[in-house]
């Protein structure tokens, strides 16, 4: 991941975030990926979840400049671990796929290279989340 990747992903997130329905649409796509995902969010306050996702994305995008992003993501990983809300590692693959699909729908500048940059930028954080399980 390069500084250029970080810059274009942060700009893309800003463009996507201008659409109020971006996060809601992400969750709709995410829920459709697996019955396990749907079940895990069945009793979740989705208004609160939308706020939490925005904060999580900002945290993941913000910590990419750090030498050890795992340190910044430790609390988030613990919250999502089997000791917390119990999000199994395989669900992060659905999460990323849903996010990229939603970026494709909402960022008018989206192309294959931008999606690849999103993957490169988010992969270290996703690896931390999976390892923290």
C-alpha positions as CSV (number, residue, x, y, z in Angstrom):
1,X,0.0,0.0,0.0
2,X,1.4,3.4,-1.0
3,X,0.7,6.9,0.1
4,X,-1.1,7.3,-3.2
5,X,-3.4,4.4,-2.4
6,X,-4.3,6.0,0.9
7,X,-5.0,9.4,-0.7
8,X,-7.3,8.0,-3.4
9,X,-9.2,5.7,-1.0
10,X,-9.7,8.6,1.5
11,X,-11.0,10.8,-1.4
12,X,-13.2,8.0,-2.6
13,X,-14.6,7.5,0.9
14,X,-15.3,11.2,1.1
15,X,-17.2,11.1,-2.3
16,X,-19.2,8.0,-1.1
17,X,-20.0,9.6,2.2
18,X,-21.7,12.5,0.5
19,X,-24.5,10.1,-0.2
20,X,-26.6,9.7,2.9
21,X,-27.7,6.2,1.9
22,X,-24.2,4.9,1.3
23,X,-23.8,3.1,4.6
24,X,-27.5,1.9,4.6
25,X,-26.9,0.5,1.1
26,X,-23.7,-1.2,2.3
27,X,-25.6,-2.9,5.1
28,X,-28.3,-4.0,2.7
29,X,-25.7,-5.6,0.4
30,X,-23.8,-7.1,3.4
31,X,-27.0,-8.7,4.8
32,X,-27.7,-10.3,1.4
33,X,-24.3,-12.1,1.4
34,X,-25.1,-14.7,4.0
35,X,-27.8,-15.9,6.3
36,X,-25.1,-15.9,9.1
37,X,-24.6,-12.1,8.5
38,X,-28.4,-11.5,8.6
39,X,-28.7,-13.5,11.8
40,X,-25.9,-11.6,13.5
41,X,-27.6,-8.3,12.8
42,X,-31.2,-9.4,13.5
43,X,-31.4,-7.6,16.9
44,X,-29.0,-4.8,16.2
45,X,-29.9,-1.1,16.4
46,X,-29.1,-0.3,12.8
47,X,-29.1,3.5,13.3
48,X,-26.3,3.0,15.9
49,X,-24.6,0.5,13.6
50,X,-24.4,3.0,10.8
51,X,-22.6,5.5,13.1
52,X,-20.3,2.7,14.3
53,X,-19.4,1.6,10.7
54,X,-18.6,5.1,9.7
55,X,-16.3,5.4,12.8
56,X,-14.7,2.1,12.1
57,X,-14.0,3.0,8.5
58,X,-12.5,6.3,9.5
59,X,-10.3,4.5,12.1
60,X,-9.2,1.9,9.6
61,X,-8.4,4.6,7.0
62,X,-6.7,6.7,9.6
63,X,-4.4,4.1,11.1
64,X,-2.9,3.1,7.7
65,X,-0.2,5.7,8.2
66,X,0.9,4.0,11.4
67,X,3.8,1.5,11.7
68,X,1.6,-0.9,13.6
69,X,-2.1,-0.5,12.7
70,X,-2.9,-3.5,15.0
71,X,-2.2,-1.3,18.0
72,X,-4.9,1.2,17.0
73,X,-7.3,-1.5,16.0
74,X,-6.8,-3.6,19.1
75,X,-10.0,-2.4,20.9
76,X,-12.1,-2.7,17.7
77,X,-10.7,-6.2,17.1
78,X,-11.5,-7.2,20.7
79,X,-15.0,-5.9,20.4
80,X,-15.6,-8.0,17.3
81,X,-13.8,-11.1,18.7
82,X,-15.4,-14.3,20.0
83,X,-15.2,-12.6,23.4
84,X,-17.2,-9.6,22.2
85,X,-19.9,-9.6,19.5
86,X,-18.4,-12.8,17.9
87,X,-17.9,-11.9,14.3
88,X,-16.1,-14.9,12.7
89,X,-13.2,-14.2,10.4
90,X,-14.9,-15.4,7.2
91,X,-17.5,-12.7,7.5
92,X,-14.8,-10.0,6.9
93,X,-14.5,-11.3,3.3
94,X,-18.3,-10.7,2.8
95,X,-17.8,-7.3,4.5
96,X,-15.1,-6.3,2.1
97,X,-16.9,-7.6,-0.9
98,X,-20.1,-5.7,0.1
99,X,-18.1,-2.5,0.8
100,X,-16.4,-2.6,-2.6
101,X,-19.6,-3.3,-4.4
102,X,-21.2,-0.3,-2.6
103,X,-18.2,1.9,-3.4
104,X,-18.6,0.9,-7.1
105,X,-22.2,2.1,-6.9
106,X,-21.6,5.4,-5.2
107,X,-18.2,6.7,-6.3
108,X,-18.6,8.1,-9.8
109,X,-14.8,7.9,-10.2
110,X,-14.7,4.2,-9.4
111,X,-12.6,1.9,-11.6
112,X,-10.7,-1.4,-11.1
113,X,-7.6,0.4,-9.8
114,X,-9.6,2.3,-7.2
115,X,-11.2,-0.9,-5.9
116,X,-7.8,-2.6,-5.8
117,X,-6.5,0.4,-3.8
118,X,-9.4,0.0,-1.3
119,X,-8.4,-3.6,-0.9
120,X,-4.8,-2.8,-0.4
121,X,-5.6,-0.1,2.2
122,X,-8.2,-2.1,4.2
123,X,-6.3,-5.5,4.1
124,X,-4.0,-4.7,7.0
125,X,-7.0,-3.8,9.2
126,X,-9.0,-6.8,8.1
127,X,-6.0,-9.0,8.9
128,X,-5.9,-7.5,12.4
129,X,-9.6,-8.1,12.9
130,X,-9.4,-11.7,11.8
131,X,-6.3,-12.3,13.9
132,X,-8.0,-10.8,17.0
133,X,-10.9,-13.3,16.8
